[in-house]
Amino acid sequence: MAEKKYSALALLDILIEESDEDHILTAKELQQKLLQRFNLQLERRTIYSNLDILEQNGYVISRFEDNGKGYYLESRQFDKGEILLLCNAIHSSHFISSKQSDALIKKLLKTQSKYQAKEFKDSVYIPNPQKTANVELLYTISTVSEAIRDKNMIQFLYLRYDEHKHLVPRREEPYFVEPRYIVYADGRPYLISTSKNHPGFIHYRLDRMKNTLIEEEKVTPLPKTMDAYEYARNKLFMFSGDMISVTFKCDERVLDHILDLFGSNTIIIPGKDNAFSVTVPTSEQGAIYLAQQYLDAIEITAPTSLRKQFQKELEESLKKYKR
């Protein structure tokens, strides 16, 4: 960076890292920083010429004649709100390891001034103890995406936690599947796949996959009528199983959660005593798990067979507390 022909890039680096609307740099300060950081001794007219070059290449720079103070990078690839949203989403995502989160957040914050980066770390960034220990997620997503694009089968080890809280393979033999789609449901990324040995869709958490390899064998054609997102949308908590129509009677206070789960197009049927009913397609286990989570607010009313099944499970659970 010592050569003057790279001085425009050096100037851009300073503007990105050390300037914003609250930290405006004078021409003299730009000269000092170029000398200190890059050993570049430039005249003011050369700095002004480099500012012109940057503006000609799409960078929006506020100048002394605009603000009466000096120079700063006015427009960035991401604005402050976008960076805060992305960084918080990455940091709060349990399925991304701490190491990967830190690396991604560092890259995003590099698009902002050092002052805005510090503001994010000081006011928002707190440790997330629920991060996964599996550091292969980004590699897995890249590999699976490539396999989906090229219509190749994949193999991988599928992980679970043992009694020591370590992620270990569920079995020694790898899984062989036909990757179809990557979807995000229940706050986690899933691989929706098919298998030549089992009918229908099968799903796996991408953050629990390890040693993912692309096979030479091609996948079989998928019927156009199969929609992975429609499949995932109605798979409450991503429980597998056949889809059935389930009716829930719900307290008004869980309306927000019901719409978050099933979408704003869900038909709400008002009832008595601040209650409402919804009928939605989902799996039996997903419906039971939802009712378990909201015992005092959600009741399965149909089908009768599922209601009786849930009643039996509740009775068995109650016995444990009577011992």
C-alpha positions, 0 to 999 in steps of 0.5 A, a space after each residue: 500500500 506504500 505506492 501512491 497509485 493505491 492511495 485511493 484504496 487507502 483513503 477508502 479504508 480510512 473513510 470506512 473504518 474511521 468516519 461517519 456522520 458523528 466522526 467527520 475527518 478534516 483534510 489534515 486528519 486524512 493526511 495524518 492518517 494516511 501517513 500513520 497507517 500507510 506511510 503515504 504522504 499526500 498533498 491535499 489536491 491528491 486527496 481531493 482527486 482520490 475522493 473524486 475517483 471514489 465518487 466516480 466508482 459509486 461511493 457517496 462521500 459527504 464533503 466540507 462544502 456539504 457539511 462545513 466540517 470535513 469528510 465522511 463516508 455517507 453511504 455504505 453497503 449496509 446501513 447501521 440498522 441493517 447491520 444491527 439486525 443481521 448481527 443480532 440474528 447471527 448472534 441469537 441463532 443457536 445453530 451457528 457456533 460461537 466461532 462462526 458467529 464471531 467471524 461473520 459478525 466481524 466481517 459485517 462490522 467491518 462495513 461500518 466505522 469502528 465507532 459503530 462497531 464498538 457501539 454494537 459490541 458495548 450495547 448489544 453483544 452479550 454471550 450466547 451459551 446456547 450456541 452449538 458445538 458443531 462448527 461444520 454448519 457453513 461447510 454443510 450448507 455449502 456442500 448440501 447446496 451444491 448437491 441440490 444444484 447438481 442433483 447428487 445424493 449426499 452422505 453424512 453422519 447425524 449427531 446427537 448429544 450424549 450424557 456428557 453433553 458432547 455431540 456424537 454420531 447417532 450411528 456409525 454408518 452414514 446416512 445416504 439421502 437425496 437432498 431436495 431443499 434447505 428450509 428454515 423452520 422453528 428457528 433452525 435450518 433443515 435439510 428436506 430430503 427423500 430416500 430411495 428406501 422410504 416414501 415421502 419427505 425426511 428432514 434433518 437439522 443441518 446443524 446436526 450434520 457432520 462429514 457431509 460428502 457429495 455422492 456421484 449417484 444422481 437423485 430421482 426426479 421429484 414430482 412438481 406437486 411436492 412443495 418443501 416449504 408447504 411441507 415444513 410450514 405445517 410440520 409443527 416443530 418439524 415432527 415427522 408423520 402423516 398430515 392430518 386436519 386438527 382443530 384447536 380451541 385456544 385462549 385469545 392470549 395465544 392468538 399471536 403465537 398461533 398466527 406465528 406458527 400457521 401464518 396470517 392466512 389461518 382462518 380464525 373462528 371466534 368462540 365464547 369466553 375470549 376463545 377462538 378455534 382454528 383447523 390446520 393441517 399438521 402432524 399428530 406429534 406436532 399437535 400434541 407437542 403444541 397442546 403440551 406446551 399450552 395446557 392451560 390455553 390450547 385444547 385439541 377438539 378434533 379429531 376425536 382419536 387424537 383428543 383421546 390419544 392426548 388424554 391418555 398421555 396426560 393421564 399417564 403423565 399424571 401418574 408420575 406425579 402421584 407416586 
